Amino acid sequence: MTDREQPAAAGARARSLGALVSDLPRLVVELLKAELNHLKAEFAEKAKYAGVGIGLFAFAAFLLFFAFGTLVAAAILGIAVALPAWAAALIVFGALVVIAVVLALIGARSFKKMDGVAPSQTIASIKQDADALKGLGKYDN
């Protein structure tokens, strides 16, 4: 150690326990602020990549929309070889409506299984943890 570092090190060692304890809240706040800044930076970076990914998925969906329209037109033209064009269009329309209704019914059943939007299992777990801290209820010792 140099001559300059020795008094600083001695001063740090000579600090009282009270001074060290009084610095603790400030250090904890600084640590929390640093962690929050790190968290913000990490989320910003991830949000940038998520934005690019969402944009690419949206463009892919846009292209698939037109690809599906082309497929529908091909189906109509294919059926129109054997039937008049208006009948072919009605047949394809009816098939699409039936498929859409079936998918909507399956989706509605899926929403009914969701049992609300709130995370009920997590809320119950947090309540159980709070009761355990209070000494209430059943918990492992």
Buried (B, 14 or more C-beta within 10 A) or exposed (E): EEEEEEEEEEEEEEEEEEEEEEEEEEEEEEEEEEEEEEEEEEEEEEEEEEEEEEEEEEEEEEEEEEEEEEEBEEBBEEBBEEEEEEEBBBBBEEEEEEEEEEEEEEEEEEEEEEEEEEEEEEEEEEEBEEEEEEEEEEEEE
